[in-house]
């Protein structure tokens, strides 16, 4: 995973399992939504690991 800043955008590059790469470029509003969703997912994964 690679994160880069391009002016007022954030680029998130991911390597896919089958040899391809994918880059998602997000503005601030969408970036905030992704961060919030990832934090929620992290909490859910942590909770499932404590069972």
Buried (B, 14 or more C-beta within 10 A) or exposed (E): EEEEEEEEEBEBEEEEEEEEEEEEEBEEEEBEEEEEEEEEEEEEEEEEEEE
